[in-house]
């Protein structure tokens, strides 16, 4: 099934993890793709993997917390393909730290990438999505729905993404643009597996695990994102689709 034939998708965080898996999934379903990340080598590997699907992929390094780079990348995508149908905001950073040891600089970095970056990409893409009747899929987290020890700042950034998603969904529904968010639990990515745990953490207050095997492979999240972004999700707007193996059930 080629749900994205003649569609153009822009994916952030595409060098690894959920972003790479989503790029490959959309490519397999016929999408033309413009992918960004800070990791050039990772982007090249993702592009190579997508090339096996026979789709058209363009790549660019981009810091999603930099407005000039964000605006430039969105415009470059439209210049290359002539339109934009789907925006997948997947780039993000994780911070696990004792609150009293968290610096203001760390706070701003998490917010700038996870929340500000999502906002700027939605803003830059919206004129083009209005023309195509396209849609946005943002990435929130179960940390936005349930207290996460040592992850208050990360959870706050993702809570902002969820609120931003709902606001955009209501504002633009009558103008033909949908906006939804996927809500992963623990996913087996470099971001989660490479995060340093804070010294002296109390494992007894760490989050619950769901009845399904954890963590999830990123391909499972990519399949959810693809469904929401496709016409199969045409009646979904302002939704937060939790994919956490039952961790919050």
C-alpha positions in Angstrom: 0.0 0.0 0.0 1.4 3.4 -1.1 -0.4 5.9 1.1 2.1 8.7 0.5 2.4 8.6 -3.3 2.7 12.1 -4.7 3.2 13.4 -1.1 6.1 15.4 0.3 7.1 14.8 3.9 9.6 16.8 6.0 11.1 14.8 8.9 13.3 16.2 11.7 15.6 14.0 13.8 16.0 11.8 10.8 19.6 10.6 11.4 18.6 7.9 13.9 15.9 6.5 16.1 12.2 7.3 15.5 13.1 9.9 12.9 15.1 7.4 10.8 12.5 4.7 11.2 9.7 7.2 10.2 11.7 8.3 7.2 12.2 4.8 6.0 8.5 3.9 6.6 7.3 6.9 4.6 9.7 6.2 1.9 8.4 2.6 1.6 4.9 4.1 1.2 5.9 6.3 -1.7 6.7 9.7 -0.1 9.2 12.2 -1.4 11.3 13.3 1.6 13.2 16.2 3.0 15.1 15.2 6.1 17.1 17.2 8.6 19.2 16.5 11.7 22.5 17.8 13.2 24.2 14.5 12.5 25.4 14.6 8.8 26.8 11.1 8.8 23.5 9.8 10.2 21.5 11.7 7.6 23.7 10.1 4.8 23.0 6.7 6.2 19.3 7.3 6.4 19.3 8.6 2.8 21.1 5.5 1.7 18.6 3.2 3.4 15.7 5.2 1.8 17.4 4.9 -1.6 16.7 1.2 -1.4 13.0 2.1 -1.5 13.4 4.0 -4.8 12.1 7.2 -3.4 13.5 10.8 -3.7 15.2 12.0 -0.6 17.0 15.3 0.1 18.9 16.0 3.3 20.2 19.0 5.2 21.9 19.6 8.5 19.6 21.8 10.6 19.6 23.0 14.2 15.8 23.0 15.0 16.4 25.6 17.7 17.8 28.1 15.2 15.0 30.0 13.5 17.0 31.0 10.4 18.0 27.4 9.8 14.5 26.1 10.3 13.0 28.7 7.9 15.7 27.9 5.4 15.2 24.2 5.5 11.4 24.4 5.0 11.8 26.8 2.1 14.5 24.5 0.6 12.1 21.6 0.8 9.3 23.5 -1.0 11.8 24.8 -3.6 13.0 21.3 -4.3 9.6 19.5 -4.4 7.1 22.3 -5.1 5.0 21.7 -2.0 4.8 20.2 1.5 2.1 17.7 2.7 3.4 16.3 6.0 5.6 17.7 8.8 6.9 15.2 11.3 8.5 16.9 14.3 10.6 14.1 15.8 13.9 15.8 16.8 14.4 16.0 20.5 16.8 15.8 23.5 16.3 14.0 26.8 17.6 15.2 30.1 17.5 13.1 33.3 18.8 15.1 36.2 18.1 15.9 39.8 16.0 19.1 39.8 18.3 20.9 42.2 21.3 20.1 40.0 19.6 21.2 36.7 21.1 24.4 35.4 19.2 27.2 33.6 21.3 26.5 30.6 20.2 22.8 30.5 16.6 24.0 30.9 16.8 26.3 28.0 18.5 23.7 25.8 15.7 21.2 26.3 13.0 23.8 25.8 14.7 25.3 22.8 15.0 22.0 20.9 11.9 20.1 22.1 9.3 22.9 22.3 10.6 26.0 20.6 11.9 24.0 17.7 8.5 22.3 17.2 6.8 25.7 17.3 9.1 27.2 14.8 8.8 24.3 12.4 5.0 24.3 12.6 5.0 28.1 12.0 7.4 27.9 9.0 5.5 24.9 7.5 2.0 26.2 8.0 1.6 28.4 4.9 2.6 25.5 2.7 0.4 23.0 4.6 -2.5 25.3 4.1 -2.0 25.2 0.4 -1.7 21.4 0.3 -4.3 20.5 3.0 -1.5 18.8 4.8 -1.0 17.8 8.4 1.5 17.8 11.3 2.6 15.0 13.6 4.4 16.1 16.7 6.3 14.0 19.2 5.2 14.2 22.8 6.0 11.7 25.6 4.4 9.8 28.4 6.5 12.1 30.6 4.0 14.8 29.7 1.2 12.7 31.1 2.7 11.2 34.2 5.3 12.4 36.7 8.8 11.3 35.6 11.5 11.3 38.4 14.5 13.3 37.3 12.7 14.2 34.1 10.7 17.2 35.2 12.2 19.6 32.6 11.9 17.0 29.8 8.3 16.3 30.8 7.6 20.1 30.8 8.9 20.5 27.3 6.8 17.6 26.0 3.8 18.9 27.9 4.3 22.1 26.0 4.4 20.1 22.7 1.0 18.5 23.6 -0.6 21.8 24.4 0.9 23.4 21.2 -0.5 20.4 19.2 -4.1 20.9 20.6 -4.0 24.6 20.0 -2.9 24.3 16.4 -5.5 21.6 15.8 -8.3 23.8 16.9 -7.0 26.9 15.1 -6.5 25.3 11.7 -9.1 22.6 11.5 -11.6 24.6 9.5 -8.7 25.7 7.2 -7.9 22.1 6.3 -4.8 21.3 8.3 -4.7 18.6 11.0 -2.3 18.5 13.9 -1.7 15.4 16.1 0.9 14.1 18.5 2.3 10.6 19.1 3.1 9.9 22.8 5.9 7.3 23.1 6.9 5.5 26.2 10.3 4.0 26.4 11.8 3.5 22.9 15.1 1.7 22.1 17.0 4.7 20.5 20.4 6.2 21.0 18.8 9.1 22.8 17.3 7.0 25.5 20.0 4.4 25.7 22.8 6.9 25.6 21.5 9.2 28.4 23.5 9.4 31.5 21.6 8.6 34.7 22.0 11.0 37.6 24.1 10.0 40.5 22.3 8.6 43.5 19.0 8.1 41.7 16.2 6.2 43.6 15.1 3.3 41.3 12.1 2.7 43.6 10.4 5.9 42.2 11.2 5.3 38.6 8.3 4.9 36.1 6.2 1.9 35.6 6.7 -0.6 32.7 3.9 -1.8 30.6 2.7 -5.4 30.1 4.4 -5.5 26.6 8.1 -6.0 26.1 10.0 -2.7 26.7 11.5 -0.7 25.2 9.8 -0.6 21.9 11.7 -0.6 18.6 11.5 2.7 16.8 9.7 1.1 13.9 6.6 0.6 16.1 6.4 4.3 16.6 7.0 4.9 12.9 4.0 2.8 12.0 1.8 4.9 14.3 3.2 8.2 12.8 2.6 6.9 9.3 -1.0 6.0 10.0 -1.8 9.4 11.7 -0.1 11.3 8.8 -1.9 9.3 6.1 -5.5 9.6 4.9 -6.3 6.7 7.3 -6.0 9.3 10.1 -8.2 11.9 8.2 -10.6 12.2 11.2 -7.9 12.5 13.8 -7.1 16.1 14.9 -5.8 17.3 18.2 -5.3 13.7 19.2 -2.5 12.4 21.4 -1.9 8.8 20.4 -0.2 7.0 23.3 2.1 4.1 22.2 3.8 2.9 25.4 3.0 -0.7 25.7 0.4 0.0 28.4 2.9 1.7 30.7 0.3 4.3 31.8 -2.7 2.0 31.7 
